[in-house]
Amino acid sequence: MRYFSLLVFTLLLGCSGNDTPVDTNTITEPTPVAIPLDRQESGDASIDAIRTEYGRIEDQFEKRMLQQRNVDYHCDELDGIIQLHTENGKIVLALNQYKDGTQQTTTDRWYFKDEQLIFQLSETNSWQLDGPMMQDSNGNMIPGVKNTTAQYRYYVKDGTVFKFLKKKYDHYTHKVDNVNPDAVPMEEMTTNGELPFRFGLAKQAIEDGEVACDFFTSIE
């Protein structure tokens, strides 16, 4: 019994003696998470107020806390849908997407406060054949493709656009050094203050519960 006790004591002593001190020089700081552009503080009170409300609405949307109803429309080659999202009976977000033919898709996101538009984020994605023939994973030869993305941001106050930002970039399936979309700078565009043309789609969906196809024959 004395032998067993001595053995346990020796093992415990040996374990405590093998503790390796932590080298604080090897501790690395966690990589900071990049803040999306539309949630960053700009230093402009009007823009930051909009971005704060944008973030709040997006959080509610992602948590599925908003009520939703859909408005579909089919106008010749255009097949689209507008999702209307409400909070406490008031519209706070409208999402629109339609395909214009087979090579272009357009999306719009409209954000509201007190049922007044405060921000519109629009994106157009199009593609075309471009570049050399490539072999896919099944051994088939396929042509290269160029994808073009254009984003537009409209900041609105009292029914007037007071800031308009744009960025555009290309992505090629045959290249490995494509640009990082987050690294593409925004370009500030001039604006006459008028609301974007496609906001009329949201107004029709909200006010009439439908989209009139003659909207797309209007001059943008």
PAZAPA-4460 file (N, C-alpha, C; in steps of 0.05 Angstrom, whole numbers, plus 32768, in hexadecimal, padded with zeros to 4 digits):
% residues 220
    n_x    n_y    n_z   ca_x   ca_y   ca_z    c_x    c_y    c_z   seq   type   mol
   8010   7FE8   8000   8000   8000   8000   8011   8019   8000     1      M     A
   8027   8018   8011   8039   802F   8011   8046   8033   7FF6     2      R     A
   804C   801D   7FE9   8058   801E   7FCE   8045   802C   7FBA     3      Y     A
   802B   8024   7FBB   8017   8030   7FA9   8015   804E   7FAE     4      F     A
   8013   8056   7FC7   8010   8072   7FCE   8028   8082   7FC4     5      S     A
   8040   8076   7FC8   8058   8084   7FBF   8059   8087   7FA1     6      L     A
   804F   8072   7F92   804F   8073   7F75   803C   8089   7F6B     7      L     A
   8024   808B   7F77   8011   80A0   7F6F   801D   80BB   7F74     8      V     A
   8029   80BF   7F8C   8036   80D9   7F92   804B   80E1   7F7E     9      F     A
   805B   80CC   7F76   8071   80D1   7F63   8065   80DA   7F48    10      T     A
   8050   80CC   7F40   8043   80D3   7F26   8038   80EF   7F26    11      L     A
   802A   80F6   7F3C   801F   8111   7F3E   8035   8126   7F3E    12      L     A
   804A   8120   7F4C   8061   8133   7F4C   806D   8137   7F31    13      L     A
   806F   8120   7F22   807A   8122   7F08   8069   8131   7EF5    14      G     A
   804E   812E   7EF7   803C   813C   7EE6   803D   815A   7EEB    15      C     A
   803E   8162   7F04   803F   817E   7F0A   8059   818B   7F01    16      S     A
   806E   817B   7F00   8088   8185   7EF8   808A   8188   7EDA    17      G     A
   8078   817B   7ECB   807A   817C   7EAD   8069   8192   7EA1    18      N     A
   805B   81A3   7EB2   804B   81B9   7EA7   805D   81CC   7E97    19      D     A
   8055   81D1   7E7F   8065   81E3   7E6E   8059   81FF   7E6E    20      T     A
   8068   8213   7E76   805D   822E   7E76   8054   8237   7E5A    21      P     A
   803F   8247   7E59   8034   8251   7E40   8046   8267   7E35    22      V     A
   804F   8264   7E1D   805F   8279   7E10   804D   828E   7E05    23      D     A
   804B   82A4   7E12   8038   82B9   7E0A   8040   82C5   7DEF    24      T     A
   8059   82C1   7DE6   8062   82CB   7DCD   8056   82BC   7DB5    25      N     A
   804C   82A4   7DBB   8041   8294   7DA5   8023   8297   7DA2    26      T     A
   8016   82A6   7DB5   7FF9   82AA   7DB3   7FF3   82BE   7D9D    27      I     A
   7FE2   82B7   7D8B   7FDB   82C9   7D75   7FBF   82D4   7D7A    28      T     A
   7FBB   82ED   7D72   7FA1   82F9   7D74   7F8E   82EE   7D5F    29      E     A
   7F75   82EA   7D66   7F62   82E0   7D52   7F5F   82F4   7D3B    30      P     A
   7F5B   82E8   7D23   7F58   82F9   7D0B   7F3E   8309   7D0E    31      T     A
   7F40   8324   7D0C   7F27   8334   7D0E   7F14   832E   7CF8    32      P     A
   7EFA   832E   7CFE   7EE6   8329   7CEA   7EE0   8343   7CDB    33      V     A
   7EE1   8342   7CC1   7EDC   835A   7CB1   7EBF   8362   7CB3    34      A     A
   7EBB   837C   7CB8   7EA0   8387   7CBA   7E95   838D   7C9E    35      I     A
   7E7E   8382   7C96   7E74   8388   7C7B   7E71   83A6   7C77    36      P     A
   7E75   83AF   7C5F   7E73   83CC   7C59   7E5A   83D9   7C63    37      L     A
   7E43   83CC   7C5F   7E2A   83D8   7C66   7E24   83D9   7C84    38      D     A
   7E37   83CE   7C94   7E35   83D0   7CB1   7E4B   83E1   7CBD    39      R     A
   7E5D   83EB   7CAD   7E73   83FB   7CB7   7E6A   8418   7CBD    40      Q     A
   7E78   8424   7CD0   7E73   8440   7CD7   7E83   8451   7CC3    41      E     A
   7E76   8465   7CB8   7E83   8476   7CA4   7E8C   8491   7CAF    42      S     A
   7E81   8498   7CC6   7E86   84B3   7CD0   7E72   84C7   7CC8    43      G     A
   7E61   84C0   7CB5   7E4B   84D1   7CAC   7E32   84C8   7CBB    44      D     A
   7E26   84DA   7CCB   7E10   84D3   7CDC   7DF8   84C8   7CCC    45      A     A
   7DF2   84D4   7CB5   7DDB   84CB   7CA5   7DDF   84AF   7C9B    46      S     A
   7DF8   84A9   7C91   7DFE   848F   7C86   7DFE   847A   7C9D    47      I     A
   7E0B   8481   7CB3   7E0D   846E   7CC9   7DF2   8467   7CD5    48      D     A
   7DDF   847A   7CD6   7DC4   8475   7CDF   7DB7   8460   7CCD    49      A     A
   7DBB   8463   7CB3   7DAF   8450   7CA0   7DBC   8435   7CA3    50      I     A
   7DD7   8434   7CA6   7DE4   841A   7CA9   7DDC   840C   7CC3    51      R     A
   7DD7   841B   7CD8   7DCE   840F   7CF1   7DB3   8402   7CED    52      T     A
   7DA1   8410   7CE0   7D86   8405   7CDB   7D88   83EE   7CC8    53      E     A
   7D99   83F0   7CB4   7D9D   83DA   7CA1   7DA6   83C1   7CB0    54      Y     A
   7DB9   83C4   7CC2   7DC3   83AD   7CD1   7DAD   83A1   7CE3    55      G     A
   7D9D   83B2   7CEF   7D87   83A8   7D00   7D73   8397   7CEF    56      R     A
   7D6B   83A2   7CD8   7D58   8394   7CC7   7D64   837A   7CBD    57      I     A
   7D7D   837A   7CB5   7D8A   8362   7CAB   7D8A   834C   7CC1    58      E     A
   7D90   8355   7CDA   7D91   8342   7CF0   7D75   8335   7CF4    59      D     A
   7D60   8345   7CF3   7D45   833B   7CF6   7D3E   8328   7CDF    60      Q     A
   7D46   832F   7CC7   7D41   831F   7CAF   7D4F   8304   7CB2    61      F     A
   7D69   8304   7CBA   7D78   82EB   7CBD   7D6C   82D9   7CD3    62      E     A
   7D60   82E5   7CE7   7D54   82D6   7CFD   7D38   82CD   7CF6    63      K     A
   7D2E   82D4   7CDE   7D13   82CE   7CD5   7CFE   82DA   7CE8    64      R     A
   7D03   82F2   7CF0   7CF1   8300   7D02   7CDD   8312   7CF3    65      M     A
   7CE0   8314   7CD9   7CCE   8325   7CC9   7CB8   8315   7CBB    66      L     A
   7CA2   8322   7CB7   7C8C   8315   7CA9   7C90   8319   7C8B    67      Q     A
   7C89   8305   7C7B   7C8F   8306   7C5E   7C77   82FF   7C4D    68      Q     A
   7C74   830E   7C37   7C62   8306   7C22   7C6F   830C   7C07    69      R     A
   7C68   82FC   7BF3   7C76   82FE   7BD9   7C64   8309   7BC3    70      N     A
   7C71   8317   7BB1   7C63   8322   7B99   7C73   8317   7B81    71      V     A
   7C67   8305   7B72   7C74   82FA   7B5A   7C6C   830B   7B42    72      D     A
   7C7E   830C   7B2E   7C77   8319   7B14   7C84   830A   7AFD    73      Y     A
   7C76   8309   7AE7   7C80   82FC   7ACF   7C7B   830E   7AB7    74      H     A
   7C90   831A   7AAD   7C8D   832E   7A97   7C9F   8326   7A80    75      C     A
   7C94   8319   7A6C   7CA3   830F   7A55   7CBA   82FD   7A5F    76      D     A
   7CD3   8306   7A5A   7CEA   82F6   7A63   7CF2   82FA   7A80    77      E     A
   7CE5   830D   7A8D   7CEB   8313   7AA9   7CD9   8303   7ABC    78      L     A
   7CE6   82F3   7ACD   7CD8   82E5   7AE2   7CE4   82EE   7AFC    79      D     A
   7CD3   82FB   7B0D   7CDE   8306   7B25   7CCC   8301   7B3D    80      G     A
   7CD7   8308   7B55   7CC8   8306   7B6E   7CD2   831C   7B80    81      I     A
   7CBF   8329   7B8E   7CC5   833D   7BA2   7CBA   8332   7BBD    82      I     A
   7CCD   8330   7BD0   7CC5   8328   7BEB   7CC2   8341   7BFC    83      Q     A
   7CAB   8343   7C09   7CA5   835A   7C1A   7CA6   8350   7C37    84      L     A
   7CB7   835D   7C47   7CBB   8355   7C63   7CB2   836C   7C75    85      H     A
   7CA1   8365   7C88   7C96   837A   7C9A   7C9D   8373   7CB7    86      T     A
   7C9D   8388   7CC7   7CA2   8386   7CE4   7C8D   8397   7CF2    87      E     A
   7C7E   838B   7D03   7C68   8399   7D11   7C55   83A6   7CFD    88      N     A
   7C51   8398   7CE6   7C3E   83A2   7CD3   7C49   83B6   7CBF    89      G     A
   7C62   83BE   7CC2   7C6E   83D2   7CB1   7C84   83C6   7CA0    90      K     A
   7C85   83CE   7C86   7C99   83C5   7C74   7CB5   83CE   7C7D    91      I     A
   7CC8   83BC   7C7F   7CE4   83C4   7C85   7CF8   83BA   7C71    92      V     A
   7CF0   83A7   7C61   7D03   839B   7C4D   7CF3   8390   7C36    93      L     A
   7CFD   8395   7C1E   7CF2   8389   7C05   7D09   837E   7BF5    94      A     A
   7D06   8365   7BEC   7D1B   8358   7BDC   7D10   8352   7BC1    95      L     A
   7D1F   8359   7BAD   7D16   8354   7B91   7D2C   8345   7B82    96      N     A
   7D23   8332   7B71   7D36   8324   7B60   7D28   831C   7B46    97      Q     A
   7D35   8321   7B2F   7D2A   8318   7B16   7D41   8311   7B03    98      Y     A
   7D3B   82FF   7AF1   7D4E   82F8   7ADC   7D46   8306   7AC2    99      K     A
   7D5A   8313   7AB6   7D55   8321   7A9D   7D63   8310   7A87   100      D     A
   7D53   82FD   7A7C   7D5F   82EA   7A69   7D6E   82D4   7A78   101      G     A
   7D81   82C8   7A6B   7D90   82B2   7A77   7DAB   82B9   7A83   102      T     A
   7DB4   82D2   7A7E   7DCF   82D9   7A85   7DD1   82F0   7A99   103      Q     A
   7DBB   82F9   7AA4   7DBC   830F   7AB7   7DA7   830C   7ACD   104      Q     A
   7DAF   8311   7AE6   7D9D   8311   7AFD   7DA0   832B   7B0C   105      T     A
   7D8A   8336   7B13   7D89   8350   7B22   7D7C   834B   7B3D   106      T     A
   7D88   8356   7B52   7D7C   8355   7B6D   7D7C   8371   7B79   107      T     A
   7D67   8376   7B88   7D65   8390   7B97   7D5D   838A   7BB3   108      D     A
   7D67   839A   7BC6   7D5F   8398   7BE2   7D59   83B5   7BEB   109      R     A
   7D40   83B9   7BF3   7D37   83D4   7BFC   7D32   83D3   7C1A   110      W     A
   7D3C   83E6   7C29   7D3A   83E7   7C46   7D2A   8400   7C4E   111      Y     A
   7D18   83FD   7C61   7D05   8412   7C68   7D06   8418   7C86   112      F     A
   7D02   8431   7C8D   7CFE   8439   7CA9   7CE5   844A   7CA9   113      K     A
   7CD2   8444   7CBB   7CB9   8451   7CBC   7CAC   8451   7CA0   114      D     A
   7CB0   843B   7C92   7CA4   8435   7C78   7CAF   8449   7C62   115      E     A
   7CC5   8456   7C67   7CD2   8467   7C54   7CED   845B   7C4B   116      Q     A
   7CF2   845A   7C31   7D0B   844F   7C28   7D23   845E   7C33   117      L     A
   7D37   844E   7C3E   7D4F   845A   7C48   7D68   8450   7C39   118      I     A
   7D66   8438   7C2D   7D7E   842C   7C21   7D76   8418   7C0C   119      F     A
   7D84   8419   7BF5   7D80   8404   7BE0   7D9B   83F9   7BD8   120      Q     A
   7D9C   83DE   7BD8   7DB4   83D0   7BD0   7DAC   83BF   7BB8   121      L     A
   7DB8   83C4   7BA1   7DB1   83B6   7B89   7DCA   83A8   7B7D   122      S     A
   7DC6   8392   7B70   7DDC   8383   7B64   7DD3   8376   7B4A   123      E     A
   7DE4   8378   7B36   7DDF   836C   7B1C   7DF6   8358   7B16   124      T     A
   7DEF   8340   7B10   7E03   832B   7B09   7DFD   8322   7AED   125      N     A
   7E12   8323   7ADC   7E0F   8319   7AC1   7E27   8308   7AB9   126      S     A
   7E24   82F7   7AA5   7E3A   82E7   7A9D   7E3B   82E5   7A7E   127      W     A
   7E53   82DF   7A75   7E57   82DB   7A58   7E6F   82C8   7A54   128      Q     A
   7E6F   82BB   7A3D   7E86   82A9   7A37   7E9F   82BA   7A32   129      L     A
   7EB4   82B2   7A3F   7ECD   82C2   7A3D   7EE4   82B1   7A46   130      D     A
   7EFA   82B0   7A37   7F11   82A1   7A40   7F14   8286   7A31   131      G     A
   7F29   8277   7A38   7F30   825E   7A2A   7F1D   8247   7A33   132      P     A
   7F1D   8232   7A23   7F0F   821A   7A2A   7F1D   820D   7A42   133      M     A
   7F0D   8201   7A54   7F19   81F5   7A6C   7F0D   81D9   7A6F   134      M     A
   7F1C   81C8   7A7D   7F12   81AC   7A82   7F06   81AB   7A9E   135      Q     A
   7EED   81A2   7AA0   7EE1   81A0   7ABB   7EE8   8186   7AC8   136      D     A
   7EDD   8181   7AE0   7EE4   816A   7AF0   7EDC   814F   7AE2   137      S     A
   7ECA   8151   7ACF   7EC1   8139   7AC1   7ED0   8135   7AA7   138      N     A
   7EE3   8146   7AA2   7EF3   8144   7A89   7EE7   8152   7A71   139      G     A
   7ED1   815F   7A75   7EC4   816E   7A5F   7ED1   8189   7A5A   140      N     A
   7ED2   8191   7A42   7EDD   81AB   7A3B   7EC7   81C0   7A3C   141      M     A
   7ECA   81D5   7A4C   7EB6   81EA   7A4F   7EC3   8205   7A4A   142      I     A
   7EB4   8219   7A40   7EBF   8233   7A3C   7EC2   8243   7A56   143      P     A
   7ED5   8255   7A56   7ED8   8267   7A6D   7EC0   827A   7A6E   144      G     A
   7EBB   8284   7A86   7EA4   8296   7A8B   7EAE   82AE   7A9B   145      V     A
   7EA4   82C5   7A92   7EA8   82DE   7AA1   7E8F   82E7   7AAF   146      K     A
   7E90   82E9   7AC9   7E79   82F3   7AD9   7E7E   8310   7AE1   147      N     A
   7E6B   8321   7ADC   7E6D   833D   7AE3   7E59   8344   7AF9   148      T     A
   7E62   8350   7B0E   7E50   8358   7B24   7E52   8377   7B27   149      T     A
   7E3B   8383   7B29   7E39   83A0   7B2E   7E27   83A5   7B46   150      A     A
   7E30   83B4   7B5A   7E21   83BA   7B72   7E1C   83D8   7B73   151      Q     A
   7E04   83DF   7B7D   7DFC   83FB   7B7F   7DF0   83FF   7B9B   152      Y     A
   7DF8   8414   7BA9   7DEE   841A   7BC4   7DE3   8437   7BC3   153      R     A
   7DCA   8439   7BCC   7DBD   8453   7BCC   7DB4   8459   7BE9   154      Y     A
   7DBE   846F   7BF4   7DB7   8478   7C0E   7DA2   848F   7C0B   155      Y     A
   7D8B   848B   7C1A   7D74   849C   7C15   7D6C   84AA   7C2F   156      V     A
   7D65   84C4   7C2C   7D5A   84D2   7C43   7D44   84E5   7C39   157      K     A
   7D2D   84E4   7C46   7D16   84F4   7C3E   7D10   84F2   7C20   158      D     A
   7D11   84D9   7C16   7D0A   84D4   7BFA   7D1E   84DC   7BE6   159      G     A
   7D37   84E3   7BEE   7D4C   84EC   7BDC   7D65   84DC   7BE0   160      T     A
   7D71   84D3   7BCA   7D8B   84C5   7BCB   7DA1   84DA   7BD0   161      V     A
   7DAE   84D7   7BE7   7DC4   84EB   7BED   7DE0   84DF   7BEA   162      F     A
   7DE1   84C4   7BE6   7DFB   84B8   7BE1   7DF7   849F   7BD0   163      K     A
   7E08   849C   7BBB   7E05   8486   7BA8   7E21   847A   7BA4   164      F     A
   7E23   8460   7BAA   7E3D   8452   7BA7   7E3A   843B   7B94   165      L     A
   7E50   8435   7B86   7E4F   8420   7B72   7E6A   8411   7B72   166      K     A
   7E69   83F7   7B6D   7E82   83E8   7B67   7E7B   83D2   7B54   167      K     A
   7E8F   83CC   7B43   7E8C   83B8   7B2E   7EA5   83A8   7B2B   168      K     A
   7EA2   838E   7B27   7EBA   837D   7B24   7EB3   8364   7B14   169      Y     A
   7EC8   8357   7B09   7EC4   833F   7AF8   7ED1   8327   7B06   170      D     A
   7EC6   8310   7B00   7ED1   82F7   7B09   7ED3   82E4   7AF2   171      H     A
   7EEB   82D7   7AEE   7EEF   82C6   7AD7   7EF3   82A9   7AE1   172      Y     A
   7EE5   8296   7AD4   7EE7   827A   7ADD   7F02   826E   7AD6   173      T     A
   7F10   827A   7AC3   7F2A   826F   7ABB   7F42   827D   7AC9   174      H     A
   7F3C   828E   7ADC   7F52   829C   7AEB   7F52   8294   7B08   175      K     A
   7F6A   8293   7B14   7F6C   828D   7B30   7F72   82A6   7B41   176      V     A
   7F77   82BC   7B33   7F7F   82D5   7B41   7F68   82EA   7B3F   177      D     A
   7F4F   82E1   7B41   7F39   82F3   7B3F   7F39   8307   7B57   178      N     A
   7F2E   831E   7B52   7F2E   8333   7B66   7F1C   832A   7B7E   179      V     A
   7F24   8332   7B96   7F14   832E   7BAD   7EFE   8343   7BAD   180      N     A
   7EE4   833B   7BAC   7ECF   834F   7BAA   7ECF   8363   7BC1   181      P     A
   7ED7   835A   7BD9   7ED8   836C   7BF0   7EEE   8382   7BEE   182      D     A
   7F02   837C   7BDC   7F18   838F   7BD9   7F12   83A4   7BC3   183      A     A
   7EFC   83A0   7BB4   7EF5   83B3   7B9F   7EEA   83CC   7BAC   184      V     A
   7EF6   83E3   7BA8   7EEC   83FC   7BB5   7ED2   8405   7BAA   185      P     A
   7EC2   8412   7BBA   7EA9   841F   7BB1   7EB0   8439   7BA3   186      M     A
   7EA1   843E   7B8F   7EA4   8458   7B80   7E8C   8469   7B85   187      E     A
   7E91   8482   7B8E   7E7B   8494   7B93   7E71   84A0   7B79   188      E     A
   7E57   849E   7B75   7E4B   84A8   7B5C   7E3B   84C1   7B62   189      M     A
   7E38   84D1   7B4D   7E27   84E9   7B50   7E09   84E0   7B4F   190      T     A
   7DF9   84EF   7B5D   7DDC   84E9   7B5E   7DCC   8502   7B5D   191      T     A
   7DB6   8501   7B4F   7DA3   8518   7B4E   7D8E   8517   7B64   192      N     A
   7D91   8502   7B75   7D7F   8500   7B8C   7D67   84EF   7B87   193      G     A
   7D62   84E8   7B6D   7D4A   84D8   7B67   7D4D   84BC   7B71   194      E     A
   7D37   84B0   7B79   7D37   8494   7B82   7D3C   8482   7B6A   195      L     A
   7D4A   846B   7B6F   7D50   8459   7B58   7D37   8450   7B4A   196      P     A
   7D39   844B   7B30   7D22   8444   7B20   7D14   842B   7B2A   197      F     A
   7D23   8416   7B31   7D16   83FD   7B39   7D09   83FE   7B54   198      R     A
   7D0C   8414   7B63   7CFD   8417   7B7B   7CDF   8417   7B75   199      F     A
   7CD8   841E   7B5C   7CBC   841D   7B54   7CB0   8401   7B56   200      G     A
   7CC1   83EC   7B53   7CB8   83D1   7B56   7CAF   83CC   7B73   201      L     A
   7CBF   83D5   7B86   7CB8   83D1   7BA2   7C9E   83E0   7BA9   202      A     A
   7C9B   83F9   7B9E   7C83   8408   7BA4   7C6A   83FA   7B99   203      K     A
   7C6C   83EF   7B81   7C55   83E1   7B76   7C4E   83C9   7B87   204      Q     A
   7C63   83BA   7B8E   7C5E   83A1   7B9E   7C51   83A8   7BB9   205      A     A
   7C5B   83BE   7BC6   7C51   83C6   7BE0   7C35   83D2   7BDF   206      I     A
   7C31   83E4   7BCB   7C18   83F2   7BCA   7C02   83E3   7BBB   207      E     A
   7C09   83D4   7BA6   7BF5   83C7   7B96   7BF4   83A8   7B99   208      D     A
   7C09   839D   7BA6   7C0A   8380   7BA9   7C10   8372   7B8F   209      G     A
   7C1A   8380   7B7B   7C21   8374   7B61   7C34   8386   7B52   210      E     A
   7C41   837C   7B3D   7C53   838B   7B2C   7C47   838C   7B10   211      V     A
   7C44   83A4   7B05   7C39   83A8   7AEA   7C50   83A4   7AD6   212      A     A
   7C4C   8394   7AC2   7C62   838E   7AB0   7C6A   83A6   7A9F   213      C     A
   7C58   83BA   7A9C   7C60   83D1   7A8C   7C76   83E2   7A9A   214      D     A
   7C7B   83DB   7AB4   7C90   83E8   7AC3   7CAB   83E5   7AB4   215      F     A
   7CAF   83CD   7AA8   7CC9   83C6   7A9C   7CCC   83D3   7A80   216      F     A
   7CB6   83DE   7A76   7CB8   83EB   7A5C   7CBE   8409   7A5F   217      T     A
   7CBE   8411   7A78   7CC4   842E   7A7E   7CE1   8433   7A79   218      S     A
   7CE7   844C   7A74   7D03   8453   7A6F   7D10   8457   7A8B   219      I     A
   7D26   8448   7A8F   7D34   8449   7AA9   7D45   8463   7AAB   220      E     A
***
